Each structure stands twice: as structure tokens, then as C-alpha cells.
Amino acid sequence: VPGPDGGTCSSGGADGQLREELEALDARCRNTSAELTEVKVQLLRETVRSRELENTVLVQGQKLAQLEQLVQTLVENQQPGETPWTEWGPCNASCDGGLRTRTRTT
């Protein structure tokens, strides 16, 4: 086969080696591409998991806030629209049988 400088080239040696190197490079690129795809999939899974956890924390935080409000309401025995209880007033007797009062408005 005539070469670029007028000499002859063998179609087996350099061309065959170059072809093998290109095929090996192509295979490495395909492997790298597959590895990158797998890494992307793993990253997406972790992102979804992270967002699910964030949402769970947010929902649990909202539930906790609602529970704290309910507990506060129950502790004060206060219904919606009622004012909190006042502090206990003094006892009206100096010994057993006296009364102490507190009030709230509805």
C-alpha cells in the first residue's frame, strides 16, 4: 500500500495497533460513562432520601408544635376563646376548710 511519503505501508502493524488502542479507549469511555451514570443514580437516590428526611423532620416539627399547644391548652384547661386562669387568690380562712379561688373569662 503506498504511503504518504511515496513508500509503502503495512496495513497490519501500526494501523492494527492504533485500532486496538482506539477500541480500548472506547471501551474505557463506555465503562466510565456507565460508572458516571451509576454515580448519578446513587446521588439522586441520596438526594431523594435526604429530602424525604427533611420533609419528615418538618412534619414532625409541625406535629410537635401542635402537640405542645394542645398540652399547654390542657394544662391551663383553656378552651379556644377563653382567657388563661388567673393566679390563685389567698385562702379565706386561717385553718382547714378555707377556699382559694382563681378565675378566667369565656
N, CA and C atoms as a LAMMPS dump frame, in Angstrom:
ITEM: TIMESTEP
0
ITEM: NUMBER OF ATOMS
318
ITEM: BOX BOUNDS ff ff ff
-5.0000000000000000e+02 5.0000000000000000e+02
-5.0000000000000000e+02 5.0000000000000000e+02
-5.0000000000000000e+02 5.0000000000000000e+02
ITEM: ATOMS id mol type element x y z
1 1 1 N 0.866 -1.177 0
2 1 2 C 0 0 0
3 1 3 C 0.904 1.229 0
4 2 1 N 0.7 2.176 -0.92
5 2 2 C 1.56 3.357 -0.971
6 2 3 C 1.347 4.245 0.257
7 3 1 N 2.433 4.769 0.812
8 3 2 C 2.366 5.629 1.975
9 3 3 C 2.402 7.081 1.577
10 4 1 N 2.273 8.008 2.56
11 4 2 C 2.248 9.439 2.258
12 4 3 C 3.576 9.946 1.706
13 5 1 N 4.674 9.308 2.03
14 5 2 C 5.979 9.788 1.544
15 5 3 C 6.437 9.019 0.318
16 6 1 N 5.547 8.271 -0.311
17 6 2 C 5.898 7.532 -1.505
18 6 3 C 6.324 6.12 -1.19
19 7 1 N 6.603 5.826 0.09
20 7 2 C 6.976 4.472 0.47
21 7 3 C 5.731 3.614 0.604
22 8 1 N 5.889 2.45 1.165
23 8 2 C 4.745 1.562 1.341
24 8 3 C 4.454 1.404 2.825
25 9 1 N 3.209 1.195 3.123
26 9 2 C 2.779 0.989 4.5
27 9 3 C 2.208 -0.407 4.629
28 10 1 N 2.435 -0.982 5.741
29 10 2 C 1.852 -2.266 6.033
30 10 3 C 0.495 -2.017 6.681
31 11 1 N -0.517 -2.714 6.246
32 11 2 C -1.844 -2.488 6.81
33 11 3 C -2.012 -3.207 8.133
34 12 1 N -1.082 -4.015 8.546
35 12 2 C -1.241 -4.772 9.769
36 12 3 C -0.678 -4.097 10.986
37 13 1 N 0.572 -3.675 11.013
38 13 2 C 1.293 -3.229 12.19
39 13 3 C 0.725 -2.027 12.897
40 14 1 N 1.064 -0.824 12.445
41 14 2 C 0.689 0.407 13.133
42 14 3 C -0.825 0.613 13.121
43 15 1 N -1.437 0.35 11.98
44 15 2 C -2.887 0.531 11.896
45 15 3 C -3.608 -0.412 12.85
46 16 1 N -3.164 -1.636 12.913
47 16 2 C -3.789 -2.615 13.806
48 16 3 C -3.619 -2.213 15.264
49 17 1 N -2.424 -1.734 15.608
50 17 2 C -2.162 -1.31 16.98
51 17 3 C -3.002 -0.079 17.32
52 18 1 N -3.086 0.868 16.389
53 18 2 C -3.889 2.071 16.598
54 18 3 C -5.362 1.7 16.765
55 19 1 N -5.835 0.784 15.936
56 19 2 C -7.226 0.339 16.031
57 19 3 C -7.491 -0.291 17.395
58 20 1 N -6.578 -1.111 17.879
59 20 2 C -6.728 -1.747 19.199
60 20 3 C -6.736 -0.706 20.316
61 21 1 N -5.848 0.293 20.188
62 21 2 C -5.804 1.35 21.196
63 21 3 C -7.111 2.156 21.204
64 22 1 N -7.632 2.44 20.002
65 22 2 C -8.898 3.166 19.912
66 22 3 C -10.046 2.34 20.495
67 23 1 N -10.068 1.056 20.218
68 23 2 C -11.11 0.19 20.767
69 23 3 C -11.006 0.115 22.294
70 24 1 N -9.769 0.038 22.81
71 24 2 C -9.574 0.003 24.256
72 24 3 C -10.026 1.324 24.881
73 25 1 N -9.688 2.432 24.217
74 25 2 C -10.105 3.747 24.711
75 25 3 C -11.631 3.868 24.686
76 26 1 N -12.239 3.39 23.606
77 26 2 C -13.696 3.409 23.501
78 26 3 C -14.336 2.575 24.615
79 27 1 N -13.771 1.421 24.901
80 27 2 C -14.301 0.56 25.973
81 27 3 C -14.164 1.255 27.33
82 28 1 N -13.012 1.915 27.553
83 28 2 C -12.827 2.642 28.814
84 28 3 C -13.831 3.775 28.937
85 29 1 N -14.093 4.469 27.813
86 29 2 C -15.082 5.559 27.837
87 29 3 C -16.463 5.018 28.157
88 30 1 N -16.834 3.88 27.563
89 30 2 C -18.135 3.284 27.861
90 30 3 C -18.209 2.889 29.329
91 31 1 N -17.129 2.296 29.852
92 31 2 C -17.108 1.922 31.274
93 31 3 C -17.226 3.157 32.161
94 32 1 N -16.483 4.203 31.81
95 32 2 C -16.525 5.438 32.584
96 32 3 C -17.919 6.043 32.532
97 33 1 N -18.525 6.019 31.362
98 33 2 C -19.874 6.548 31.219
99 33 3 C -20.853 5.755 32.073
100 34 1 N -20.729 4.445 32.082
101 34 2 C -21.599 3.604 32.909
102 34 3 C -21.366 3.88 34.391
103 35 1 N -20.104 4.06 34.778
104 35 2 C -19.781 4.361 36.173
105 35 3 C -20.363 5.717 36.567
106 36 1 N -20.245 6.701 35.683
107 36 2 C -20.802 8.022 35.969
108 36 3 C -22.317 7.954 36.092
109 37 1 N -22.951 7.173 35.238
110 37 2 C -24.4 7.012 35.321
111 37 3 C -24.781 6.396 36.657
112 38 1 N -24.041 5.393 37.097
113 38 2 C -24.321 4.757 38.386
114 38 3 C -24.125 5.748 39.534
115 39 1 N -23.092 6.562 39.462
116 39 2 C -22.859 7.574 40.497
117 39 3 C -24.01 8.584 40.508
118 40 1 N -24.468 8.994 39.318
119 40 2 C -25.594 9.925 39.244
120 40 3 C -26.85 9.305 39.866
121 41 1 N -27.097 8.04 39.57
122 41 2 C -28.261 7.357 40.137
123 41 3 C -28.157 7.32 41.659
124 42 1 N -26.977 6.979 42.172
125 42 2 C -26.787 6.94 43.623
126 42 3 C -26.986 8.324 44.232
127 43 1 N -26.461 9.342 43.571
128 43 2 C -26.618 10.708 44.066
129 43 3 C -28.092 11.118 44.083
130 44 1 N -28.827 10.782 43.042
131 44 2 C -30.257 11.087 43.009
132 44 3 C -31.003 10.36 44.127
133 45 1 N -30.646 9.094 44.369
134 45 2 C -31.282 8.345 45.454
135 45 3 C -31.006 9.004 46.797
136 46 1 N -29.777 9.421 47.015
137 46 2 C -29.422 10.083 48.266
138 46 3 C -30.132 11.424 48.395
139 47 1 N -30.273 12.143 47.289
140 47 2 C -30.981 13.419 47.313
141 47 3 C -32.442 13.21 47.683
142 48 1 N -33.065 12.201 47.071
143 48 2 C -34.466 11.892 47.395
144 48 3 C -34.579 11.502 48.858
145 49 1 N -33.668 10.652 49.328
146 49 2 C -33.693 10.22 50.729
147 49 3 C -33.514 11.424 51.662
148 50 1 N -32.594 12.306 51.317
149 50 2 C -32.351 13.497 52.129
150 50 3 C -33.597 14.376 52.184
151 51 1 N -34.255 14.553 51.043
152 51 2 C -35.472 15.378 51.018
153 51 3 C -36.591 14.71 51.791
154 52 1 N -36.684 13.388 51.696
155 52 2 C -37.698 12.673 52.472
156 52 3 C -37.45 12.877 53.965
157 53 1 N -36.182 12.817 54.374
158 53 2 C -35.858 13.042 55.784
159 53 3 C -36.17 14.473 56.2
160 54 1 N -35.839 15.429 55.333
161 54 2 C -36.154 16.827 55.641
162 54 3 C -37.657 17.014 55.802
163 55 1 N -38.438 16.413 54.9
164 55 2 C -39.893 16.51 54.998
165 55 3 C -40.397 15.847 56.271
166 56 1 N -39.812 14.702 56.625
167 56 2 C -40.215 14.01 57.855
168 56 3 C -39.928 14.888 59.064
169 57 1 N -38.755 15.498 59.089
170 57 2 C -38.395 16.381 60.202
171 57 3 C -39.351 17.573 60.255
172 58 1 N -39.667 18.14 59.099
173 58 2 C -40.58 19.283 59.046
174 58 3 C -41.96 18.893 59.573
175 59 1 N -42.473 17.765 59.088
176 59 2 C -43.798 17.305 59.527
177 59 3 C -43.78 17.003 61.018
178 60 1 N -42.727 16.329 61.484
179 60 2 C -42.641 16.016 62.905
180 60 3 C -42.537 17.29 63.732
181 61 1 N -41.819 18.281 63.233
182 61 2 C -41.723 19.564 63.924
183 61 3 C -43.079 20.243 64.028
184 62 1 N -43.86 20.178 62.94
185 62 2 C -45.198 20.768 62.959
186 62 3 C -46.099 20.01 63.936
187 63 1 N -45.993 18.696 63.93
188 63 2 C -46.794 17.894 64.862
189 63 3 C -46.394 18.189 66.304
190 64 1 N -45.092 18.351 66.534
191 64 2 C -44.615 18.669 67.878
192 64 3 C -45.159 20.02 68.334
193 65 1 N -45.153 20.999 67.441
194 65 2 C -45.683 22.318 67.791
195 65 3 C -47.173 22.229 68.128
196 66 1 N -47.92 21.456 67.35
197 66 2 C -49.341 21.277 67.631
198 66 3 C -49.545 20.571 68.965
199 67 1 N -48.722 19.564 69.233
200 67 2 C -48.828 18.833 70.493
201 67 3 C -48.492 19.737 71.674
202 68 1 N -47.448 20.554 71.532
203 68 2 C -47.09 21.48 72.602
204 68 3 C -48.238 22.453 72.882
205 69 1 N -48.889 22.939 71.821
206 69 2 C -50.023 23.844 72
207 69 3 C -51.168 23.129 72.702
208 70 1 N -51.439 21.885 72.303
209 70 2 C -52.505 21.11 72.942
210 70 3 C -52.197 20.873 74.416
211 71 1 N -50.96 20.509 74.715
212 71 2 C -50.568 20.291 76.107
213 71 3 C -50.732 21.574 76.905
214 72 1 N -50.285 22.677 76.348
215 72 2 C -50.423 23.965 77.033
216 72 3 C -51.885 24.268 77.307
217 73 1 N -52.729 24.016 76.311
218 73 2 C -54.172 24.246 76.482
219 73 3 C -54.726 23.35 77.571
220 74 1 N -54.338 22.085 77.559
221 74 2 C -54.839 21.166 78.572
222 74 3 C -54.332 21.531 79.962
223 75 1 N -53.066 21.925 80.047
224 75 2 C -52.501 22.306 81.341
225 75 3 C -53.267 23.485 81.916
226 76 1 N -53.572 24.409 81.091
227 76 2 C -54.3 25.59 81.547
228 76 3 C -55.804 25.349 81.566
229 77 1 N -56.243 24.179 81.076
230 77 2 C -57.662 23.862 80.959
231 77 3 C -58.385 25.003 80.259
232 78 1 N -57.783 25.463 79.214
233 78 2 C -58.293 26.617 78.49
234 78 3 C -58.847 26.158 77.148
235 79 1 N -60.066 26.5 76.882
236 79 2 C -60.69 26.197 75.61
237 79 3 C -60.471 27.377 74.667
238 80 1 N -60.556 27.151 73.369
239 80 2 C -60.417 28.28 72.437
240 80 3 C -61.409 29.386 72.787
241 81 1 N -60.946 30.597 72.832
242 81 2 C -61.778 31.752 73.176
243 81 3 C -61.77 32.095 74.648
244 82 1 N -61.226 31.232 75.494
245 82 2 C -61.17 31.515 76.93
246 82 3 C -59.838 32.152 77.277
247 83 1 N -59.852 32.949 78.331
248 83 2 C -58.61 33.543 78.82
249 83 3 C -57.926 32.551 79.749
250 84 1 N -56.62 32.685 79.97
251 84 2 C -55.941 31.803 80.911
252 84 3 C -56.457 32.026 82.334
253 85 1 N -56.238 31.045 83.17
254 85 2 C -56.59 31.175 84.592
255 85 3 C -55.732 32.239 85.245
256 86 1 N -56.31 32.965 86.184
257 86 2 C -55.527 33.909 86.98
258 86 3 C -54.747 33.105 88.021
259 87 1 N -53.83 33.765 88.699
260 87 2 C -53.105 33.103 89.789
261 87 3 C -54.082 32.808 90.92
262 88 1 N -53.759 31.833 91.754
263 88 2 C -54.613 31.503 92.898
264 88 3 C -54.654 32.679 93.87
265 89 1 N -55.844 32.971 94.348
266 89 2 C -56.02 34.034 95.341
267 89 3 C -55.661 33.497 96.736
268 90 1 N -55.614 34.378 97.737
269 90 2 C -55.276 33.941 99.09
270 90 3 C -56.395 33.092 99.696
271 91 1 N -56.05 32.302 100.678
272 91 2 C -57.029 31.47 101.387
273 91 3 C -57.913 32.379 102.248
274 92 1 N -59.205 32.068 102.315
275 92 2 C -60.115 32.918 103.08
276 92 3 C -60.261 32.465 104.537
277 93 1 N -59.471 31.479 104.932
278 93 2 C -59.508 31.017 106.337
279 93 3 C -58.088 30.767 106.793
280 94 1 N -57.853 30.877 108.098
281 94 2 C -56.503 30.69 108.622
282 94 3 C -56.223 29.233 108.968
283 95 1 N -57.237 28.353 108.895
284 95 2 C -57.027 26.933 109.175
285 95 3 C -57.838 26.102 108.187
286 96 1 N -57.993 24.798 108.432
287 96 2 C -58.677 23.9 107.487
288 96 3 C -60.036 24.426 107.063
289 97 1 N -60.417 24.095 105.846
290 97 2 C -61.74 24.457 105.355
291 97 3 C -61.79 25.748 104.568
292 98 1 N -60.682 26.425 104.402
293 98 2 C -60.685 27.679 103.659
294 98 3 C -60.739 27.439 102.148
295 99 1 N -61.015 28.489 101.432
296 99 2 C -61.094 28.413 99.983
297 99 3 C -60.097 29.357 99.335
298 100 1 N -59.557 28.907 98.27
299 100 2 C -58.724 29.761 97.414
300 100 3 C -59.386 29.771 96.042
301 101 1 N -59.388 30.86 95.381
302 101 2 C -60.066 30.946 94.092
303 101 3 C -59.132 31.485 93.015
304 102 1 N -59.523 31.189 91.795
305 102 2 C -58.905 31.799 90.625
306 102 3 C -59.991 31.874 89.563
307 103 1 N -59.8 32.731 88.583
308 103 2 C -60.863 32.968 87.606
309 103 3 C -60.304 33.002 86.177
310 104 1 N -61.255 32.931 85.25
311 104 2 C -60.964 33.141 83.841
312 104 3 C -62.256 33.565 83.171
313 105 1 N -62.156 34.197 82.025
314 105 2 C -63.357 34.626 81.318
315 105 3 C -63.516 33.812 80.044
316 106 1 N -64.743 33.62 79.668
317 106 2 C -65.03 32.873 78.442
318 106 3 C -65.648 33.753 77.401
